Amino acid sequence: LLTLWGERGVGKTALAKAVAAHLWRRRLLDDGVAFVELAEVRTEAAALGGLGEALDMEFNKWKDVSRALQRWQGLVVLDGMDE
């Protein structure tokens, strides 16, 4: 788990995307990269839906996410958590 922290507009998203692209090009992520935009998300169901859509999976509760990510070999970027 890595958290990029800083004020709006300092480049956290650009850095996360650059790192994800680098890891993907070096073939270090078997399952790829899932980018989830959460800035407009206001409910737990919407957060689960966005994550599920990015991972091409369906989640009804956070326990489902935990189970799925145990097998998933990739990078999940959650953007907009500071909104």
Backbone hydrogen bonds in HBPLUS format (Angstrom, degrees):
<---DONOR---> <-ACCEPTOR-->    atom                        ^
c    i                          cat <-CA-CA->   ^        H-A-AA   ^      H-
h    n   atom  resd res      DA  || num        DHA   H-A  angle D-A-AA Bond
n    s   type  num  typ     dist DA aas  dist angle  dist       angle   num
A0010-VAL N   A0007-GLU O   3.38 MM   3  6.01 150.6  2.48 141.1 137.3     1
A0015-LEU N   A0011-GLY O   2.96 MM   4  6.08 158.9  2.01 149.8 155.4     2
A0016-ALA N   A0012-LYS O   2.95 MM   4  6.17 163.1  1.98 150.3 154.9     3
A0017-LYS N   A0013-THR O   2.91 MM   4  6.13 161.7  1.94 155.0 159.6     4
A0018-ALA N   A0014-ALA O   2.94 MM   4  6.09 153.5  2.01 144.3 151.8     5
A0019-VAL N   A0015-LEU O   2.93 MM   4  6.16 162.6  1.96 155.8 159.7     6
A0020-ALA N   A0016-ALA O   2.97 MM   4  6.11 161.5  2.00 146.4 152.0     7
A0021-ALA N   A0017-LYS O   2.92 MM   4  6.08 160.9  1.96 147.1 152.2     8
A0022-HIS N   A0018-ALA O   2.96 MM   4  6.14 157.4  2.01 145.8 152.2     9
A0023-LEU N   A0019-VAL O   2.94 MM   4  6.18 167.2  1.95 156.6 159.2    10
A0024-TRP N   A0020-ALA O   2.96 MM   4  6.11 155.1  2.02 148.0 155.2    11
A0025-ARG N   A0021-ALA O   2.89 MM   4  6.07 164.7  1.91 151.9 156.0    12
A0026-ARG N   A0022-HIS O   3.06 MM   4  6.25 150.4  2.15 147.1 154.8    13
A0028-LEU N   A0023-LEU O   3.00 MM   5  5.38 172.4  2.00 165.5 163.1    14
A0027-ARG N   A0024-TRP O   2.92 MM   3  4.98 156.3  1.98 106.8 113.0    15
A0032-GLY N   A0029-LEU O   3.35 MM   3  5.17 152.7  2.43  97.8 105.7    16
A0031-ASP N   A0073-GLN O   2.76 MM  42  5.18 175.0  1.76 140.6 139.1    17
A0075-LEU N   A0032-GLY O   3.01 MM  43  6.52 154.1  2.08 151.2 159.5    18
A0034-ALA N   A0075-LEU O   2.84 MM  41  6.27 161.2  1.87 162.1 168.0    19
A0077-VAL N   A0034-ALA O   2.79 MM  43  6.13 167.5  1.80 165.1 169.5    20
A0036-VAL N   A0077-VAL O   2.80 MM  41  6.04 172.5  1.80 178.4 177.0    21
A0079-ASP N   A0036-VAL O   2.80 MM  43  5.99 168.0  1.81 162.7 166.8    22
A0038-LEU N   A0079-ASP O   2.65 MM  41  5.75 167.0  1.67 160.9 165.7    23
A0041-VAL N   A0038-LEU O   3.11 MM   3  5.04 151.6  2.19 102.6 111.4    24
A0047-ALA N   A0043-THR O   3.07 MM   4  6.38 152.5  2.15 145.6 153.2    25
A0048-LEU N   A0044-GLU O   2.91 MM   4  6.19 163.7  1.94 155.9 159.9    26
A0049-GLY N   A0045-ALA O   2.89 MM   4  6.02 153.2  1.96 141.7 149.8    27
A0050-GLY N   A0046-ALA O   2.89 MM   4  6.05 158.4  1.94 146.3 151.4    28
A0051-LEU N   A0047-ALA O   3.03 MM   4  6.19 162.9  2.06 149.7 154.2    29
A0052-GLY N   A0048-LEU O   2.86 MM   4  5.96 159.2  1.91 145.8 152.5    30
A0053-GLU N   A0049-GLY O   2.86 MM   4  6.02 156.2  1.92 147.1 153.4    31
A0054-ALA N   A0050-GLY O   3.05 MM   4  6.22 160.3  2.09 144.8 149.8    32
A0055-LEU N   A0051-LEU O   3.02 MM   4  6.21 145.9  2.14 146.1 155.2    33
A0056-ASP N   A0052-GLY O   2.84 MM   4  5.69 107.4  2.37 136.9 154.1    34
A0057-MET N   A0052-GLY O   2.77 MM   5  4.65 166.9  1.78 141.0 144.4    35
A0056-ASP N   A0053-GLU O   3.23 MM   3  4.92 153.5  2.31  95.3 103.2    36
A0064-ASP N   A0061-LYS O   2.98 MM   3  5.54 135.3  2.18 112.0 122.7    37
A0066-SER N   A0062-TRP O   3.05 MM   4  6.38 163.1  2.07 154.6 157.9    38
A0067-ARG N   A0063-LYS O   3.08 MM   4  6.34 162.4  2.11 148.4 152.4    39
A0068-ALA N   A0064-ASP O   3.01 MM   4  6.20 163.4  2.04 149.2 153.8    40
A0069-LEU N   A0065-VAL O   2.89 MM   4  6.04 163.8  1.91 160.4 164.4    41
A0070-GLN N   A0067-ARG O   3.35 MM   3  5.41 142.6  2.50  97.0 107.1    42
A0071-ARG N   A0068-ALA O   3.20 MM   3  5.75 147.4  2.31 110.2 117.9    43
A0083-GLU N   A0080-GLY O   3.19 MM   3  5.51 167.9  2.20 112.7 115.7    44
